[in-house]
């Protein structure tokens, strides 16, 4: 059995109005997803899928931490995550995704939630993720400060105005 098959939900097999769902995610989850940007983590996913006439409503809440590279020093850091996901799923003639409405083929009424969970986690990661002050890799911070100083000294040289342009500025009324 593939690791990600545990995230499959057989929609036609649901007998209750509301079915509780719960998963624990670890490094194996992120390794099983090809192209995952997250290096690892420990997350808890809980929620439910509600069966109604004509559609299913999937509600999931994810919380925990993920391991991602720091934007400043590139070392891995723990980033707390909390995300909510709501999807409406219906059965149809072929698989299709439109915004928050997922249409699953009636001949194979299985919904794999793994990628949807991963996407909600990725969207919960802040745009800028950096270590707390003082926690970044010291060697990388020294290199970064050296290059930043070199760049700022170049900017000072560009700020000096060519004397020919200065003469033109004096002509302004």
N, C-alpha and C positions, 0 to 999 in steps of 0.2 A: 504494500500500500504506500502510495506517495504521501509525504508529510502533509501536503496541502489539501489532501482529500478530507481531512477532518473538518475543514471549513465548508464542506458541501452541505447544502440543505435541500432535501428532496421535497419539493413543494406539494406534490400530490400525496405524499405520505403523511402530511400534517393532519392530525385528527382533532386537535384541540383548537379553541379559538385563539388562545395565546400560548405560545411555546417559548419557555425561557431558554436563553443561550448563554454560554460561558466558555471562554477560552483563556489560556495563559500563553503569552507569546514570549519567546526567548530568542537567542541568537540563531537557532535553527530555522525559525520562521523567516528571518531576514536573509539567511543564506539560501533558502529554498526559492526565494523570489529572485529571478534573474534581473540584474540591473538595479538592484536596490541601492538607494543612496545612503541609507542608514547602515552603519557598520554592525549594529547589534542593539540589544536592550532587553529590558524586562517590562512587559506590559500585561495588564489584565483587561480583558474585554468581557463586558456583560451586557445583556440586553434581552430583547424578545422579538419574535416575529408573530404578528397578529394576522389570522386568516379571516377575511371578510368575503362578501359576495363580489367576485370579479377581480380582486387584487389582494396582495399581501403587503403589510406594512412592517418594515424591518427597522428597529430602533437599537442602536448600539452605543455604548459609552466605553471609551478607552482611556485608561490612565496608567501612568508609570514613567519610566525613563528610557531614553534611547541614547545610543553612543554615536556621536557625529563629530566630524573634524572641526576644530576651532578655526574660525575665519582668520584669526590673527597669527597663531603659531602652528597650526595644522595638526597639533596633537589631538587625540580623541578626548572628548568631554561628555559628561552626562548632562542631558537636557531633559528636564521634566516635561511631560506631555499630558494633556487632557483634551480629548476630542469627542464630539458627538456626531453620530451619523444617522440620517433618516433616509431610507429608500422606499419607494413604492415599486413593487414587483407585480407584474401580471403575466399571464400565459398568453402566447400568441403563436403565429405561424413560424417565426424565426427570431433568433436572438438579436436584440437591438437595445442600445442605450441612448436615451434622450433625457438630458438634464438629470433629474432625480427619479425618473421612471425607467425601470429596466423591464424589457420584455424578454421572457424566457420561452424557448421553443417547447411546445406542448409534448412533442415526441421524446424530448429529454428534459424533463422538468426539474433539473438540478441547478441550483444557484450556488456558485462558489464565491464565498464572501471574502476570501483572503486578499484579493487585490483591492477591494473596496475598503477594507480595514487599513491596508497599507497606505492607500491614498489619503484617508482621513488623518492618519498619523503624520504623513509628510506635510499636509496642509497645516497641521498644528505646530510644526517646527517654525520658530521665528525666522524672519528673513536674515537677521544678523545673529549669529551665535558665537559668542566669545566666552572664554573663561572669566571667572571672577578676577578682579584686580589682584595681581601677584601670583596667580596660578598658572600663567602661561609659561611655556618652555623658555628658560632664561637665555639659552644659546640663540634661539630663533629671534627673541626680542632684541638681542644685541645686534644681530644682522639687520633686522628690520629698522632699528634706530639709525644704524650707519647709512643705510640706503635712503632713509627719509631725510637725514641731514644733508646728504649729497643732493637730493632733489630740491630741497629748500634753498640751498646756496645757488643752484642754477636759476631758480625763480628770481632771486635778488639781482642776478646779472641781467635778466630779461627786463626787470623793472627800470633799469637805467635807460634814459631816453637818448637816442642818437642826437647829437648837437644840431644836425641839419633840420630835424623835425622840430627841435626847440625854437629855432629861428622862425619857422612857419607859424608856430603857436603865437609868437609875438605879433604877427601880422593881424591876428584876429581883433576885431573891434569889440 
